[in-house]
Structure formats: C-alpha cells, structure tokens
Amino acid sequence: MPISKQAVEELDRRRASATVGGGPKKIEARHTKGLWTARERLDSLFTPGTFQEFGLHAQHESRQFGMEGKDLPGDAVVTGVGFIDGRPVAAFSQDFTVAGGSLGSMHAEKLSLIMDHAELSGVPVIGFNDSGGARIQEGVSALSGYGQVFNRNVRLSGVVPQIAVISGPCAGGAAYSPALMDFIIMIRGGSEMFICGPEVIRGVTGQATSKDEIGSADVHASVSGNIHFVADSEQDAVDIVRRLLSYLPANNMSEPPHVITPELDLGDDPGMDDILPESGKVPFDVKDVITRLVDPDSFLEVQRDFAKNIVVGFGRIAGMVVGFIANQPKEMAGCLDIDASDKGSRFIRFCNAFGIPIVNLVDVPGFLPGVRQERGGIIRHGAKMLFAYGATTVPKITIIMRKAYGGAFLAMCSRDMGADIVLAWPTAEIAVMGAEGAVNILYRGDLEKAEDRAGRSRELADEYRAHFASPYISAGKLFVHDVIKPSETRSRISLALRTLLTKRETRPPKKHGNIPL
Ligand SMILES: CCC(=O)SCCNC(=O)CCNC(=O)[C@H](O)C(C)(C)COP(=O)(O)OP(=O)(O)OC[C@H]1O[C@@H](n2cnc3c(N)ncnc32)[C@H](O)[C@@H]1OP(=O)(O)O
C-alpha cells in the first residue's frame, strides 16, 4: 500500500514538533547568551545531511511532580550518528531548552543506545553536555540512569575514543560522565563544572566561593587539570573536536589515520643544531623543538595550561600520527612533579590504547625535590609514569636532548623501560644524577679541605661528566642506540617510525595491571 498523504503529514508534524526543543522563547534565550542549541551543535559538527537521528520520538514515562502529560521533546537529548571528514562518529547533545537538559530514564536510555551502537560499530563518541543533572522529578530512576551511562563510559574506555564538550552547566554527578571520557573541552564563559556548587560548599564548610573560582574553564584547564582544551566559542569547541578526531583511529582495532608520504623524508634540519643554549643551565622552549620535528602546523597540544613542565600532544611526522611527551626546560627546569606525572602517564596510556606511536623528548634533571612533593605522594604519582611506559606496547622512540638523570630518566622511557629506539644528541648527559650533586657526595671530604672549593668542585664535576655522563658511555653499553646530530632528529624519527609501524608485542595474559593511583 502506498504511503498516504495523511501518514506523511503526520510524520512531518511529529518531526517538526520534536525538533523545536523547548520552543522559540527558550531558544532565543540561549542565543542571547551566545549559546547554541543542541541541534545547532550537531549541525556544525557533522557534514550536512549525514546525521541519522536515533530516538527523535522518544517520550518520558514519568507521572509524578507534574510530569503527567508534559511534552519533553526527545527527552532533552538529541542522539545519533553522522559523518565527519568522511568518517562515521556517534554523538549526543543535551538540550537545555527542554527541562534544563536534565537526565531522566528515557534520556539515559537514549545515551545508552548510542553508546552501545558506538561500541558495536567501533566509532568514536562525542558528547555535548548541557544539563542540570539528574531530573529531580524522576528521583532514583534518574540516578540509576547516570549509573548506566557511567558504566558504559568505562566499558567504552580504550575501545573507542570518547570526547566530552562541556557546553553549559555540568553539576554534581553529571561531571563524572565527562571525567570518564578521554578528552574534555570546555567553552570559556559559557560553561561550568563542579561536584558541589558554591551554595553547598558554603552550607557545609562555611567557605564562600563563586562558580568561577571552582568551576570555570580556565580553572579546570590550569589548576585542577580536569580538562584538556579551552574553547573560546561554540564554533571553536566543534573545531577542536574535529581537529582532535583527525589524529585518532575509529577504535582500538583500527590504525590511527596515518597519511604516509610516499617518499622517505631523509633531509636534515641544520637550524636544529643551534637550538640548545651554550650553557646547560639556560632553559630553552621544547615546543620550538617539536615545531621543527612535525609536519607544518600539525602539533596539537593537549592540556597546554596544566603542569607546563611537561608538554604532551599529537602531531604528524612525515604524515605519521605520533604522541609527544616532552620535558619543558622552561618550566621548573623540566623536573617531573606530581601533576606532570599524572598528565604524562594518562596521555601515554591513551596513545597505547589507540595504537599511537610515542616520541619522548628528554631534558630532565630529576623529580622535583620538596616537602610538598614528598608528602603529596610523588612516589606514587611518579610511579605512574614508570607503570605507563612499562605497560605500553606501541612504538616508542626516545630522544635525549640534554639531561637524562636518575629515576626521572627511566620515567621518561629509557631503553630498559621499553623504548624501541633511543637516540642521544652529542652533548647529552645521561647519568644516575647531576655531576655537581655526584661530586658533593663522592668528594665531600676533599671539597671541605680544598682552598678553592668552587673551582675544585667544577673540576671534579667536569671529570665526572666526561667519565660517566657522556652519551658515548651509554652508547657503548647499548643503552643508547646511536648518537645523532640534532639536525638529523626528524629524519631519524621518521625512519624509525616507518620501521616500527609494524611492531607487534604481546604480554602475558592478565585481567589488568594495578597502576599506582
Ligand atoms: C547524579 C546526581 C545529580 O546529578 S545531582 C544534581 C541535580 N542537579 C542540580 O542540583 C542542579 C539543578 N539545577 C540548577 O541548579 C540550575 O537549573 C542550573 C543547572 C544551574 C541552570 O540554571 P539556570 O540557567 O538559571 O536555569 P533554570 O534553573 O531556570 O533551569 C531551566 C529549566 O530547567 C529545569 N531544570 C534544571 N535542572 C533540573 C533538574 N535537575 N531536574 C529537573 N529540571 C531541571 C528548571 O526547573 C527550569 O525549568 P523550567 O524552564 O522553569 O520549566
């Protein structure tokens, strides 16, 4: 039987009323604040015409607290699958114009449906979070809904990439779904995220605070370290999602999107030979090194404003996707501290989960000394770096640029910690500790008696450096595969990557390791 005109009209009518969300007034209120609606976000994310919506006609079933007969289009969330740069991606976008984007049972079922679909079809999940949290009228059913979503976030972790955009409020338990995903992008000015808001904090602790102080994008980017990117606008957030996806495979069984250049890249970069300052004590910016190593404009820094003493991010070398973990000599002399260890180890584990080769750039004088660090648990946090590298099977290339001292060098992936190839620049210092520290311990008596203590200390330190810290000593013991000129670094990494893309490494079966947390 052909489809009747009435049936088509009925479908059109239902579609129109479901897609209007909370209505023109509420949409206007969002626009006045410079915010987009749930559908506008998805329209901007996906290639036009490619979005297949799931659950447009979903209805809530709650009857209490005035909910009987209330129309909540789509139950306050839009879900479905679309295409970005020709690749399928699943997404949900909470609709604040409908009941404040609050999560009830049907809303949670829609999120579960799209996440299950992403798992089965092996595609990334993008979630726009804009919600007042658990729908108060649905009580524990809403709470249970969050449980179902969190459980799926964990199930999908390491299976498909999960990216959260915080586009509006994100309070209480609602913050935990983004926190369980791989990357969080927050929009400056338009969003906030906290577990307990200012009112609760004041009521319980007496402390006065503001939403900005505890939950703004800038606070989470630079102080708490909860998020990975700050966007200046809705469009900027979408652009960051698309850029991030361009480095990621669809799932843990697929290859990252390498675009390997047909020719081998064997040229030198002479400018790199001048990149280190004359004195080993003068800082330099490791991002200048990264910029010279990667294909033009291909470096995407992750967590730029948090733990600046370590730099992490994605880039391409001769078209191959890599993750960088680099000490930053400009900040705290590149020492590893608690925050840097947390930041570095999580990024390493992401790269490993999704088959992304890792390049380590080392200039590390040690773990940061200090009472706060020791009492704060630097042992357990620093151990995360060791654990993360030790458990990682993706290709790993370590470049020792300058200092590689003690346990911190092992925590930056020495050969023993699993680096497949270790290359050192000619003036690198690879040692159990810095030369000055070593002579102070070894020659304490001599130095106390010396007429020119400083001069004698320098002399002994030079001797120690020549005997123990030279890269040729490590190369002689095969701890370093080769000593290279800085100008050769890019071509050597690109060759190494090409030979390592076929790497296969298996480990004894186990449920999972027990990373120090
Ligand atoms: C897992 C456990 C949890 O999630 S517990 C967390 C429960 N949620 C909360 O405590 C947050 C409650 N909501 C709020 O504080 C505010 O609505 C926030 C999110 C800050 C937004 O404020 P504002 O921009 O002024 O909007 P508004 O209050 O006028 O809200 C717009 C409409 O949305 C509704 N709404 C909001 N949150 C919920 C909720 N959790 N459950 C049910 N409805 C909610 C508001 O009632 C309001 O509805 P209406 O437009 O007046 O019909």
The ligand as a MOL file (V3000), in Angstrom:
LIG
                    3D

  0  0  0     0  0            999 V3000
M  V30 BEGIN CTAB
M  V30 COUNTS 52 54 0 0 0
M  V30 BEGIN ATOM
M  V30 1 C 23.7970 12.2660 39.5740 0
M  V30 2 C 23.2700 13.1600 40.6530 0
M  V30 3 C 22.9850 14.5640 40.1790 0
M  V30 4 O 23.0750 14.8990 39.0440 0
M  V30 5 S 22.5290 15.5910 41.3930 0
M  V30 6 C 22.4160 17.1230 40.5670 0
M  V30 7 C 20.9850 17.6080 40.4370 0
M  V30 8 N 21.0240 18.8480 39.7810 0
M  V30 9 C 21.1720 20.0430 40.4040 0
M  V30 10 O 21.2610 20.1550 41.5930 0
M  V30 11 C 21.1400 21.2690 39.5260 0
M  V30 12 C 19.7570 21.8690 39.4840 0
M  V30 13 N 19.6840 22.9420 38.5330 0
M  V30 14 C 20.2380 24.1310 38.7050 0
M  V30 15 O 20.9150 24.4100 39.6770 0
M  V30 16 C 20.0230 25.1680 37.6370 0
M  V30 17 O 18.8690 24.8110 36.9160 0
M  V30 18 C 21.2110 25.2990 36.6720 0
M  V30 19 C 21.6320 23.9530 36.0840 0
M  V30 20 C 22.4080 25.9200 37.4040 0
M  V30 21 C 20.8040 26.2310 35.4940 0
M  V30 22 O 20.2950 27.4260 35.9990 0
M  V30 23 P 19.5050 28.4390 35.0360 0
M  V30 24 O 20.3220 28.6990 33.8090 0
M  V30 25 O 19.1110 29.6090 35.8410 0
M  V30 26 O 18.2380 27.6600 34.5250 0
M  V30 27 P 16.9200 27.2700 35.3570 0
M  V30 28 O 17.2360 26.9870 36.7640 0
M  V30 29 O 15.8540 28.2620 35.0660 0
M  V30 30 O 16.5660 25.8690 34.6630 0
M  V30 31 C 15.9570 25.8010 33.3680 0
M  V30 32 C 14.8510 24.7830 33.4220 0
M  V30 33 O 15.4580 23.5160 33.6720 0
M  V30 34 C 14.8540 22.9000 34.7980 0
M  V30 35 N 15.8610 22.0990 35.5000 0
M  V30 36 C 17.1130 22.4220 35.7480 0
M  V30 37 N 17.7400 21.4390 36.3750 0
M  V30 38 C 16.8230 20.4510 36.5210 0
M  V30 39 C 16.8420 19.1500 37.1100 0
M  V30 40 N 17.9750 18.6620 37.6430 0
M  V30 41 N 15.7410 18.4160 37.0780 0
M  V30 42 C 14.6160 18.8850 36.5160 0
M  V30 43 N 14.5340 20.1100 35.9280 0
M  V30 44 C 15.6130 20.8730 35.9490 0
M  V30 45 C 14.3790 24.0530 35.6430 0
M  V30 46 O 13.3640 23.6340 36.5150 0
M  V30 47 C 13.8830 25.0010 34.5570 0
M  V30 48 O 12.6380 24.5140 34.1280 0
M  V30 49 P 11.5130 25.4950 33.5570 0
M  V30 50 O 12.0720 26.1000 32.3050 0
M  V30 51 O 11.2700 26.5200 34.5940 0
M  V30 52 O 10.3420 24.6130 33.2890 0
M  V30 END ATOM
M  V30 BEGIN BOND
M  V30 1 1 1 2
M  V30 2 1 2 3
M  V30 3 2 3 4
M  V30 4 1 3 5
M  V30 5 1 5 6
M  V30 6 1 6 7
M  V30 7 1 7 8
M  V30 8 1 8 9
M  V30 9 2 9 10
M  V30 10 1 9 11
M  V30 11 1 11 12
M  V30 12 1 12 13
M  V30 13 1 13 14
M  V30 14 2 14 15
M  V30 15 1 14 16
M  V30 16 1 16 17
M  V30 17 1 16 18
M  V30 18 1 18 19
M  V30 19 1 18 20
M  V30 20 1 18 21
M  V30 21 1 21 22
M  V30 22 1 22 23
M  V30 23 2 23 24
M  V30 24 1 23 25
M  V30 25 1 23 26
M  V30 26 1 26 27
M  V30 27 2 27 28
M  V30 28 1 27 29
M  V30 29 1 27 30
M  V30 30 1 30 31
M  V30 31 1 31 32
M  V30 32 1 32 33
M  V30 33 1 32 47
M  V30 34 1 33 34
M  V30 35 1 34 35
M  V30 36 1 34 45
M  V30 37 1 35 36
M  V30 38 1 35 44
M  V30 39 2 36 37
M  V30 40 1 37 38
M  V30 41 1 38 39
M  V30 42 2 38 44
M  V30 43 1 39 40
M  V30 44 2 39 41
M  V30 45 1 41 42
M  V30 46 2 42 43
M  V30 47 1 43 44
M  V30 48 1 45 46
M  V30 49 1 45 47
M  V30 50 1 47 48
M  V30 51 1 48 49
M  V30 52 2 49 50
M  V30 53 1 49 51
M  V30 54 1 49 52
M  V30 END BOND
M  V30 END CTAB
M  END
